[in-house]
């Protein structure tokens, strides 16, 4: 497994492991003989290191399947993000299908926090598929007839990148080919006790420090979640449960974080964050890196809506949360919008006044999208007029 540098990732939900009989020495099924346990790559080490070592043993497997749930729980219901797919540890590539399920009563702020908003003032995509390797991230929205092929330069967030702090790059993991899984944080977990499982594995009680939580979230969610700082420091270590098979490979892990969301963020209506990861099918077939069907290069097709020429047609689903980013597509086929013109106007005294001026220049029958200069300077505001299909 090539050495990886830990970056941000994300996701969440609960796991209920039967750990009621845990002890520091372990109990349950008949334990292996002392000589066998001492020679085991995971069980032969100190208890507190065994979760870390289980991650390393997991990475030695050529392939595995995974399923993970992210759940935000509040008084009005739960937002759930489900991710399933395959991991090719040996080939450093993976496949992930992601879907969001939001209660009907979810507030507009919360919907925007997790889905983003399109130039049509609608929710972003709720489902999509990702093919990830060290060279590219290919994304296809559930509603889209094509894939978008993002090269590393497109997702770096640098001056030449398209995505800035959007969640595409977090789909490339550090401890796993696919980012956003609990594997990203488990190396920081410290087991406090365990019990033997009937199949010869172990089920651990463990702890995860708040400092490890940041790698479980893409940057676009950081403003909504309590990570490090005074609020987080008042919390005890995050309870972590981990179950491994007889070879020491992870088959299940979960965390629950109380008081997880910032009161000034878009997810303030929610209180508890849970994450449930399961791994299975070790040694199963490797996920295919091929994107079947039409593929568009992001560098050629994804751009700021303010850079689309008059008469050009666009789709809104880019795999990013930034509503300014669109995909240029032929007007002869299906499309989400047609650009009617680009204008530069003098800014108003505040955002509301600028919005009124933008709508005035576009007219009553067109949509208007305005944006300040990217560098925060300049005396003119760019306004795009467009018609939503």
Helices and strands as residue ranges (DSSP letters): H 34-39, G 47-49, H 50-59, E 63-74, E 77-88, E 93-101, H 108-115, E 127-132, E 136-141, E 146-151, H 152-155, G 169-171, H 183-186, E 190-196, E 202-208, G 210-216, H 219-222, H 230-233, E 238-244, E 250-257, E 270-280, E 294-297, H 298-301, E 302-304, G 305-307, E 313-315, E 325-329, E 337-346, H 351-362, E 367-371, E 380-388
